[in-house]
Amino acid sequence: MSSAFCAGAWVSVIVMSISVIDSHLRETEVSEDEIRTVDLLKQYFKGGDLDWLRKLRNKFVHVKDGLSVFNEYDFFDDQDKLEEFAKKAIKVSLKALFQTPLLP
Protein backbone atom coordinates (compact mmCIF):
# COMPACT_ATOMS: atom_id res chain seq x y z
CA MET A 1 0.00 0.00 0.00
CA SER A 2 2.82 2.38 0.78
CA SER A 3 4.21 2.15 -2.76
CA ALA A 4 0.78 2.81 -4.24
CA PHE A 5 0.28 5.75 -1.88
CA CYS A 6 3.67 7.26 -2.72
CA ALA A 7 2.86 6.88 -6.43
CA GLY A 8 -0.43 8.73 -5.96
CA ALA A 9 -2.51 5.68 -6.85
CA TRP A 10 -5.25 6.70 -4.42
CA VAL A 11 -7.94 4.34 -5.69
CA SER A 12 -5.52 1.41 -5.48
CA VAL A 13 -4.81 2.25 -1.84
CA ILE A 14 -8.53 2.31 -1.06
CA VAL A 15 -9.16 -1.03 -2.77
CA MET A 16 -6.12 -2.68 -1.19
CA SER A 17 -6.99 -1.44 2.30
CA ILE A 18 -10.25 -3.34 2.57
CA SER A 19 -8.78 -6.32 0.71
CA VAL A 20 -5.97 -6.62 3.26
CA ILE A 21 -8.47 -6.61 6.13
CA ASP A 22 -10.69 -9.16 4.38
CA SER A 23 -7.74 -11.44 3.60
CA HIS A 24 -6.40 -11.21 7.13
CA LEU A 25 -9.75 -12.15 8.66
CA ARG A 26 -10.26 -15.05 6.29
CA GLU A 27 -6.79 -16.36 7.12
CA THR A 28 -6.96 -15.95 10.90
CA GLU A 29 -10.59 -15.95 12.03
CA VAL A 30 -12.89 -17.93 9.73
CA SER A 31 -12.64 -21.24 8.02
CA GLU A 32 -15.28 -20.70 5.35
CA ASP A 33 -14.60 -18.80 2.15
CA GLU A 34 -18.25 -18.33 1.29
CA ILE A 35 -18.92 -15.53 3.78
CA ARG A 36 -19.39 -12.11 2.20
CA THR A 37 -16.98 -9.33 3.12
CA VAL A 38 -19.76 -7.21 4.60
CA ASP A 39 -20.84 -10.05 6.89
CA LEU A 40 -17.27 -10.84 7.84
CA LEU A 41 -16.57 -7.26 8.87
CA LYS A 42 -19.81 -6.95 10.83
CA GLN A 43 -19.03 -10.16 12.68
CA TYR A 44 -15.53 -9.18 13.80
CA PHE A 45 -15.37 -5.40 13.95
CA LYS A 46 -17.49 -2.59 15.31
CA GLY A 47 -17.45 0.96 14.08
CA GLY A 48 -18.42 2.98 11.05
CA ASP A 49 -14.98 3.46 9.53
CA LEU A 50 -14.79 -0.06 8.11
CA ASP A 51 -18.26 0.27 6.65
CA TRP A 52 -17.28 3.64 5.15
CA LEU A 53 -14.17 2.06 3.62
CA ARG A 54 -16.10 -0.93 2.25
CA LYS A 55 -18.75 1.31 0.66
CA LEU A 56 -16.13 3.62 -0.83
CA ARG A 57 -14.26 0.65 -2.26
CA ASN A 58 -17.49 -0.73 -3.69
CA LYS A 59 -18.04 2.52 -5.60
CA PHE A 60 -14.78 1.93 -7.43
CA VAL A 61 -15.02 -1.83 -7.90
CA HIS A 62 -18.67 -2.53 -8.73
CA VAL A 63 -20.38 -1.31 -11.85
CA LYS A 64 -23.95 -0.11 -11.47
CA ASP A 65 -26.30 0.19 -14.44
CA GLY A 66 -23.38 -0.07 -16.83
CA LEU A 67 -21.59 2.93 -15.34
CA SER A 68 -18.64 2.87 -13.01
CA VAL A 69 -17.97 5.58 -10.46
CA PHE A 70 -15.42 6.98 -12.87
CA ASN A 71 -18.22 7.84 -15.28
CA GLU A 72 -20.70 9.06 -12.68
CA TYR A 73 -18.52 11.33 -10.58
CA ASP A 74 -15.64 13.68 -11.12
CA PHE A 75 -13.35 11.98 -8.62
CA PHE A 76 -10.33 12.48 -10.80
CA ASP A 77 -10.85 16.24 -10.79
CA ASP A 78 -10.36 16.26 -7.02
CA GLN A 79 -7.06 14.55 -6.32
CA ASP A 80 -6.85 16.16 -2.88
CA LYS A 81 -10.09 14.48 -1.83
CA LEU A 82 -8.91 11.12 -3.14
CA GLU A 83 -5.63 11.53 -1.26
CA GLU A 84 -7.51 12.23 1.98
CA PHE A 85 -9.66 9.12 1.37
CA ALA A 86 -6.47 7.08 0.80
CA LYS A 87 -4.91 8.39 4.03
CA LYS A 88 -8.03 7.49 5.97
CA ALA A 89 -8.15 4.06 4.31
CA ILE A 90 -4.62 3.29 5.47
CA LYS A 91 -5.43 4.41 9.01
CA VAL A 92 -8.60 2.30 9.07
CA SER A 93 -6.79 -0.80 7.82
CA LEU A 94 -3.96 -0.43 10.34
CA LYS A 95 -6.43 0.07 13.16
CA ALA A 96 -8.40 -3.01 12.07
CA LEU A 97 -5.31 -5.19 11.71
CA PHE A 98 -3.90 -4.35 15.11
CA GLN A 99 -7.02 -4.50 17.21
CA THR A 100 -8.29 -7.69 18.75
CA PRO A 101 -11.51 -8.82 17.03
CA LEU A 102 -14.66 -8.90 19.18
CA LEU A 103 -13.13 -6.80 21.96
CA PRO A 104 -14.34 -3.22 22.61
Contacts in CASP RR format, 6 or more apart in sequence:
PFRMAT RR
TARGET T0000
AUTHOR 0000-0000-0000
METHOD contacts of the structure
MODEL  1
MSSAFCAGAWVSVIVMSISVIDSHLRETEVSEDEIRTVDLLKQYFKGGDL
DWLRKLRNKFVHVKDGLSVFNEYDFFDDQDKLEEFAKKAIKVSLKALFQT
PLLP
1 13 0 8 1.000
1 16 0 8 1.000
1 17 0 8 1.000
1 20 0 8 1.000
1 90 0 8 1.000
1 93 0 8 1.000
4 12 0 8 1.000
4 13 0 8 1.000
4 16 0 8 1.000
5 13 0 8 1.000
5 86 0 8 1.000
5 87 0 8 1.000
5 90 0 8 1.000
8 83 0 8 1.000
8 86 0 8 1.000
10 79 0 8 1.000
10 82 0 8 1.000
10 83 0 8 1.000
10 85 0 8 1.000
10 86 0 8 1.000
11 60 0 8 1.000
11 75 0 8 1.000
11 82 0 8 1.000
13 86 0 8 1.000
13 89 0 8 1.000
13 90 0 8 1.000
14 53 0 8 1.000
14 56 0 8 1.000
14 57 0 8 1.000
14 60 0 8 1.000
14 85 0 8 1.000
14 86 0 8 1.000
14 89 0 8 1.000
15 57 0 8 1.000
15 60 0 8 1.000
15 61 0 8 1.000
17 53 0 8 1.000
17 57 0 8 1.000
17 89 0 8 1.000
17 90 0 8 1.000
17 92 0 8 1.000
17 93 0 8 1.000
18 37 0 8 1.000
18 50 0 8 1.000
18 53 0 8 1.000
18 54 0 8 1.000
18 57 0 8 1.000
18 89 0 8 1.000
18 93 0 8 1.000
20 93 0 8 1.000
20 97 0 8 1.000
21 41 0 8 1.000
21 50 0 8 1.000
21 93 0 8 1.000
21 96 0 8 1.000
21 97 0 8 1.000
22 37 0 8 1.000
22 40 0 8 1.000
22 41 0 8 1.000
24 96 0 8 1.000
24 97 0 8 1.000
25 40 0 8 1.000
25 41 0 8 1.000
25 44 0 8 1.000
25 101 0 8 1.000
26 33 0 8 1.000
26 40 0 8 1.000
29 44 0 8 1.000
29 101 0 8 1.000
30 40 0 8 1.000
35 43 0 8 1.000
37 54 0 8 1.000
38 54 0 8 1.000
41 50 0 8 1.000
41 51 0 8 1.000
41 54 0 8 1.000
44 101 0 8 1.000
44 102 0 8 1.000
45 96 0 8 1.000
45 99 0 8 1.000
45 101 0 8 1.000
46 104 0 8 1.000
49 88 0 8 1.000
49 92 0 8 1.000
49 95 0 8 1.000
50 92 0 8 1.000
50 96 0 8 1.000
52 88 0 8 1.000
52 92 0 8 1.000
53 88 0 8 1.000
53 89 0 8 1.000
53 92 0 8 1.000
53 93 0 8 1.000
56 85 0 8 1.000
56 89 0 8 1.000
59 69 0 8 1.000
60 68 0 8 1.000
60 69 0 8 1.000
60 70 0 8 1.000
69 75 0 8 1.000
70 76 0 8 1.000
75 81 0 8 1.000
75 82 0 8 1.000
76 82 0 8 1.000
END
